[in-house]
Amino acid sequence: MHPCCAGQILLLEHGRSPYDWLAKLQDKNAEKHAQRWGCYWNKDIGAILQKAELDVKARYDWHFGTTNWIRACPQRPPS
């Protein structure tokens, strides 16, 4: 385990593509996709990570930015 972490969080998430042409398709079909698959595929993963106040150690994306792998740790409170 990395010394900064009391634990690690591993995430594999669908997210909104940084490519406008694909993001528009995701937005247009988000409800239909969620009804069929139970997943909103156009979430802003970066904003979610910031709001969660996680210490992101690694982040990779594939499939034109729509599949995100994240390794993070809980942020330590200031000492």
Secondary structure, DSSP 8 states (H G I E B T S, - for coil): --TT-SS-EEEEEE---SSHHHHHHHHHTHHHHHHHHS--TT--HHHHHHHTTEEEEEEEEETTTTEEEEEEEE-----
